[in-house]
Amino acid sequence: MDDLDFFGVCPPGLERYLAQEVNALGFERGKKEEGGVTMRGPWPEVWRANLELRGAVRVLVRIGSFRAVHFNQLEAEAKAFPWADWLTPDVPVRVEAATNKSKLYHAGAVKGRFETALERSLGCEVGTHGEVTLKVRIDRNLVTLSLDSSGESLHKRGQKGFTGKAPLRESLGALLLRACGYDGSEPLVDPMCGSGTFLLEGAGSAAGLQPGRGRGFAFQSFPSFDADAFARLIRPEPSRPAPAHFYGYDRDQGAIKGAAANAAAHGLSDAISLSCQPVSALTAPTTTPGLVIVNPPYGDRIGKPGSLIGLYSALGARLREHFGGWRVGIVTTDAKLAHATGLDLTSGPVIDNGGLKVKLYQGKIGG
Ligand SMILES: C[S@@+](CC[C@H](N)C(=O)[O-])C[C@H]1O[C@@H](n2cnc3c(N)ncnc32)[C@H](O)[C@@H]1O
């Protein structure tokens, strides 16, 4: 178990940005795959991936694979599998199954076979509320078993009390900053910051804060877990002060109060300046250009596209007038809204933000 294969999951289309982060944090990389990045290493590297990766939503550990085309083969393999090497009988397990182009195509029946094997061979409880999830995937008759080492999605950092009306997932915010080429060294402005996701991710990363330092993980209930060794990986404090060049605005005073509370909870109040201000009053806070990144209200979630055209157009006008030389990244659901800014923008892949399809539109502001 010293050389595990583990997989950091991210939204499809953003794998290369997660791969950049995986490389920067010094993980050994496995083969290229869709929907995430494969890494290799012993258990402490799995713990570190959960603790340090900002872009991953979960980390899956591959624990076995075999071919099966009949249920009796599947049952025999499931019965003989060394479950006790990976799971403890006193922790309830939830099984999820998915099949693709396989003889065993009935995911519910596959799930049932593994539940029975776990109950009989390991003696653990199985059900929908298990603390630990076993993921069974059958792809072209190849059965792959993975354990979810994260538990709750990693976008939940543990420090964010205020989430606002339509927050962006933290993991997505971190990947979109990378997609905009943001490395923490230049000013960052979010003119409609809501709960402050971009600012917290940008400043947190610049300060070297581990995103998972304040939360728990499913791997803490695995038999392989070593609490002392894990405690040595956690850095509760920033490794360096973040530069004081993170600026957030919102017209909603409640959002600004909430974002300020979030910044304080992360120990980032000195790096992040927040003020209640509508887009119509936006000006550049520094003479040095940097990145404006924004996730304005969008149709399906808060407001209707028609009434939002004016807001996007006002945003575009302020950016053209006051942000010459800055880069811009706009996250929205609707190309019409992005184009209403009047900026010259190129769009990235469709990305899932908690069930809502968004795209990142990027450009450089002339002037
Ligand atoms: C989709 S939310 C942003 C969510 C944010 N990215 C987060 O992760 O919490 C859009 C934000 O735009 C703000 N907003 C709407 N109209 C605005 C305006 N005219 N000027 C400034 N902020 C505005 C809303 O108050 C809301 O907080």
The ligand as a Gaussian input file, in Angstrom:
#p B3LYP/6-31G(d) Opt

LIG

0 1
 C      -23.318000      35.398000      -8.382000
 S      -23.069000      36.468000      -7.032000
 C      -21.321000      36.402000      -6.796000
 C      -20.945000      35.242000      -5.971000
 C      -19.488000      35.238000      -5.570000
 N      -18.618000      34.930000      -6.688000
 C      -19.288000      34.214000      -4.474000
 O      -18.602000      33.217000      -4.686000
 O      -19.891000      34.369000      -3.380000
 C      -23.279000      38.054000      -7.714000
 C      -23.069000      39.206000      -6.749000
 O      -23.220000      40.428000      -7.493000
 C      -23.728000      41.417000      -6.615000
 N      -24.283000      42.498000      -7.450000
 C      -25.417000      42.493000      -8.191000
 N      -25.563000      43.662000      -8.835000
 C      -24.496000      44.448000      -8.487000
 C      -24.095000      45.761000      -8.818000
 N      -24.805000      46.510000      -9.627000
 N      -22.932000      46.224000      -8.282000
 C      -22.202000      45.463000      -7.444000
 N      -22.559000      44.215000      -7.071000
 C      -23.692000      43.713000      -7.600000
 C      -24.747000      40.664000      -5.787000
 O      -25.017000      41.336000      -4.580000
 C      -24.051000      39.291000      -5.606000
 O      -23.346000      39.260000      -4.383000

